[in-house]
């Protein structure tokens, strides 16, 4: 299945690259029940997720490709860094499979995860399989973005 995604990654890279300047939107409140029914429903609108990839704090944005049958696409970045890494993959039930590309052409890593409520967790591995890291991401709600909750890596937000 991941080889099918590699072709989709390359085909979707130009579309995802064109959207990197687009605003990041978070899921609406009803997304959690939809995610339980079908992982695909969660990504019908762009979804922002934040969490950890190994020891790195990251933000991921995922959305359904056009047409929706082609899977999901998006990008992620590490807080404190400027590089955006492209993502493309498939959702089957609650399972999420993605490949990433740092340069928009070559596969640089693979994501194998599972949705549980508002959390996507699993394992990332380098393209050669030599490096493996756990990841845990949580959906960012609109109210969290508005109040600044979970918006910055620890130590960078103001406490009142």
C-alpha positions in Angstrom: 0.0 0.0 0.0 2.8 2.4 0.8 4.2 2.2 -2.8 0.8 3.4 -4.0 1.1 6.4 -1.7 4.6 7.2 -3.0 3.0 8.0 -6.4 0.3 10.0 -4.7 2.9 11.9 -2.7 4.7 13.0 -5.9 1.5 13.8 -7.7 0.1 15.8 -4.7 3.4 17.5 -3.9 2.8 20.4 -6.2 -0.7 20.9 -4.9 0.4 20.7 -1.3 3.3 23.1 -1.9 1.0 25.6 -3.4 -1.2 25.4 -0.3 1.7 25.9 2.3 0.8 29.6 2.6 -2.9 28.8 3.2 -4.1 29.4 6.7 -4.2 26.5 9.1 -7.8 25.7 10.1 -8.7 23.5 13.1 -11.5 20.9 13.3 -14.9 21.9 14.5 -16.2 20.5 17.8 -18.2 17.6 16.2 -15.1 16.1 14.7 -14.4 13.6 17.5 -17.6 11.5 17.0 -17.1 11.6 13.3 -13.5 10.3 13.8 -14.8 7.4 15.7 -17.2 6.4 12.9 -14.7 6.9 10.1 -11.2 8.3 10.1 -11.8 9.7 6.6 -14.6 12.0 7.9 -12.2 13.7 10.2 -10.1 15.1 7.3 -13.0 16.4 5.2 -12.0 19.9 6.3 -8.4 20.8 7.0 -7.4 19.7 10.5 -4.5 21.0 12.6 -2.8 18.6 15.0 -0.1 19.3 17.5 2.1 17.0 19.6 5.4 15.1 19.6 7.5 13.3 17.0 10.1 11.7 19.2 11.5 14.6 21.2 10.4 17.3 18.7 7.3 19.4 19.1 5.4 19.5 15.8 2.3 20.8 14.1 0.6 18.8 11.3 -2.1 20.0 9.0 -4.0 17.4 7.0 -6.9 17.6 4.5 -8.7 15.4 2.0 -7.2 15.4 -1.5 -9.3 16.3 -4.5 -10.9 13.9 -5.4 -11.4 12.6 -1.9 -10.8 9.0 -3.0 -7.2 9.9 -3.5 -6.6 10.0 0.2 -5.2 12.8 2.4 -2.4 15.3 2.1 -0.8 18.0 4.1 2.4 19.1 5.8 4.1 19.4 9.1 6.8 21.6 10.7 8.9 21.4 13.9 8.4 24.3 16.2 11.5 26.5 16.1 12.2 25.4 12.5 11.2 26.9 9.2 11.1 23.8 6.9 7.7 22.3 6.0 7.6 18.6 5.2 5.0 17.4 2.7 2.7 14.5 3.7 0.4 12.2 1.6 -1.4 9.1 2.5 -4.5 7.0 3.1 -7.0 6.5 5.9 -8.6 3.0 6.3 -11.0 2.9 9.2 -9.0 4.3 12.1 -5.6 3.5 10.5 -3.6 6.3 8.9 -0.7 5.6 6.6 1.4 8.5 5.2 4.7 9.1 3.4 6.6 12.4 3.7 8.9 14.3 1.4 11.3 16.9 2.5 12.0 18.0 -1.1 8.7 17.3 -2.8 10.2 14.5 -4.8 11.8 11.8 -2.7 10.2 9.9 0.2 12.0 10.8 3.4 9.9 9.0 5.9 6.8 6.9 6.7 4.0 7.4 9.3 1.9 4.5 10.5 -0.7 5.6 13.0 -4.1 5.0 14.6 -6.9 7.4 15.4 -8.4 7.2 18.9 -10.9 10.0 19.6 -9.0 13.2 19.1 -5.5 11.6 19.1 -3.4 10.2 16.3 -0.5 8.2 17.5 1.9 5.6 16.1 5.4 5.2 14.7 7.4 7.3 12.2 10.4 5.8 10.5 13.0 7.1 8.1 12.8 6.0 4.4 15.5 3.5 5.0 13.9 2.1 8.1 17.0 2.7 10.3 15.4 5.4 12.5 12.1 4.9 14.3 10.3 7.4 16.5 6.9 7.4 18.3 4.5 10.2 17.6 1.4 11.4 19.4 -0.7 14.2 17.9 -3.9 15.8 19.3 -6.5 17.8 17.3 -6.2 21.5 17.9 -9.6 23.0 18.6 -10.6 26.5 17.4 -11.1 27.7 21.0 -7.6 26.6 21.9 -6.2 28.6 19.0 -8.2 31.6 19.9 -7.0 31.5 23.5 -3.5 30.5 22.7 -3.7 27.2 24.5 -1.2 24.6 23.2 -0.1 27.2 20.7 3.6 27.4 21.6 6.3 25.1 22.7 6.7 25.1 26.5 8.5 28.1 27.9 7.5 30.4 25.1 4.0 31.3 26.1 3.0 33.9 28.6 1.5 32.7 31.9 -0.9 34.9 33.8 
